[in-house]
Amino acid sequence: MSFTTLVLSALVLAAVVLVVRAFRPGTEGRAAPEPGAFPTERAENVLADRFARGEIDDEEYQRRLAVLRGNASGPKPR
């Protein structure tokens, strides 16, 4: 098998895989989030984990949580 045949076979295989994945049912929910969209639930979970581990205090937790939720008028920093 020559190098050209090997490369051509790999390209054909890749194209088949891409076509099958594109038309497979049930892939609608796996699309990437819209640009600019950030999963705030995950960010809140990370923040809660940091608070639980003692990395940040209550005031810092509340302030950052208010920022994540779009309420920047939370507790004032010292």
Secondary structure, DSSP 4 states (H G I P E B T S, - for coil): --HHHHHHHHHHHHHHHHHHHHH-TT-GGGSPPPTT---HHHHHHHHHHHHHTTSS-HHHHHHHHHHHTT-TTSSPP-
